[in-house]
Amino acid sequence: MTETGYPKAIGFKCHNPEGLTADAQEWLRRLRNEVTITMLAENIIQIRYPADIVELIKTVNVDDTIYRLDFIAPDDRFGMCNCVFPDVPWNNHDFMQNRWGKGLRVESKGVLFIEYPKDRL
């Protein structure tokens, strides 16, 4: 780890698996166990995920204060439980209004990098 504290592992919360089908519970278990979210710098996030069960990751602006990731399964089979809430320091109105929509995505199978502007634009 560098003097600035990066890279920094980021925890996250998933949907509660209680009451879901066995398939959905297994899918969530794999997300919890196999997804890693890392801040490479104050404005860059790296998400590693199991590409065999995740087709797409969407970034979502919940209410102009909450940053959310939606992990989309093939055929969107688990659309009701795909929300992941990472413990990023960007959960605030200023970030969501001024930088969230300007994130640059670089994707390859099983990994997504998103770089957000460092300053307000």
LINRA-V265796 format. One record per backbone hydrogen bond with DSSP energy under -1.0 kcal/mol. CO is the residue of the C=O (numbers start at 1). NH is the residue of the N-H. If there is no record, write none. Layout:
co=CO nh=NH
co=CO nh=NH
This chain:
co=2 nh=5
co=6 nh=2
co=8 nh=39
co=11 nh=87
co=13 nh=85
co=17 nh=20
co=21 nh=25
co=22 nh=26
co=23 nh=27
co=24 nh=28
co=25 nh=29
co=26 nh=30
co=27 nh=31
co=28 nh=32
co=29 nh=33
co=30 nh=34
co=31 nh=35
co=36 nh=48
co=37 nh=10
co=38 nh=46
co=39 nh=8
co=41 nh=44
co=43 nh=116
co=44 nh=40
co=44 nh=41
co=45 nh=114
co=46 nh=38
co=47 nh=112
co=48 nh=36
co=50 nh=53
co=50 nh=54
co=56 nh=72
co=58 nh=70
co=60 nh=68
co=66 nh=62
co=68 nh=60
co=69 nh=84
co=70 nh=58
co=72 nh=55
co=72 nh=56
co=73 nh=76
co=74 nh=77
co=76 nh=79
co=78 nh=81
co=82 nh=71
co=84 nh=69
co=85 nh=13
co=86 nh=88
co=90 nh=92
co=92 nh=96
co=93 nh=97
co=94 nh=98
co=95 nh=99
co=95 nh=100
co=99 nh=102
co=100 nh=103
co=104 nh=115
co=106 nh=113
co=108 nh=111
co=110 nh=49
co=111 nh=108
co=112 nh=47
co=113 nh=106
co=114 nh=45
co=115 nh=104
